[in-house]
Amino acid sequence: MADAPADPAALYRTVALIRGFEQRAIELVRAGVVLGGIHPYTGQEAIAAGTCAALRPDDVITSTHRGHGHVLAKGADPARMMAELAGRTNGLNRGRGGSMHAADFGVGVLGANAIVGAAVPIAAGAAWALRRAGSDRVAVTYFGDGAVSQGVVLESFNLAALWRVPVVLVCENNGFATSMRTAQTVAGSITGRAAAFGIPARTVDGTDPEAVLEATAEAVGRARAGQGPTLLECTTYRFDAHHTWEHTARPRYRTDEEVAAGRARDPLEIQGARIPAATRTAIDAELAELLDQAVEFARTGPHPDPATALDHLYATGLRARAGAL
């Protein structure tokens, strides 16, 4: 079981934090403060909230291109995360990671990754290193349904099972790989891929934070006990666009009726119904102020100096010549 399972109010706060953060981030994209757009996590918040509630502060995670929720649920500062999206030097990674590459080693976020499935081998390697060090810490990695046929993901399943590394493999199945339906891309089943390697797997309601927490706590318990990896297929639905580019281009790969049906199971409402109305109101008010401050922190943060563009790239400390940037 989890070391300290979150209470209903704590889970609601995490879900609401992520929802509010994404809403404000989308507003900053539209305002031109966040350049290049983002991949909204709206609708999938229960997965990040439930999985991270089962972890200790010293456990680690690796994330995806749709990773804001994971980073926030693991404990990163929302203000510094917002500034990172805006490319400001007061961001988590001095504005160099942006939306798809945020990391915060201080809270165990080893990094988000824009390459489909690429976070899985990183987590498997981290978990192997943790076990080799004699620790009972675990790693959790996230990937979408579109990643389950990637070679590096399946290779990681094989090594994780063979070496019994303490990693929890979380597939966020939102029904689409960008705009292609899971049924058109995945032969067999997602859990069946884990079974092929002897990895225990289960399908979980990814719209219910407490269901996700319960399943993750069991998987984390197995990992800490040296019993190896577990795969959790968390079924969910993406409420918003695959990428904010869709807000302008408006591709038609799902109907308004389908989206409305998907929104019927809203993690925010599911968890909100489990706490007193007064508690929910207080949490909402606290988060509104917190996120307003985060937006201001991002908007007023300094832009990076173009002359430092090559910093942290070369061990020699090579700098761009004057006037080149």
Disulfide bonds with the S-S distance in Angstrom:
none
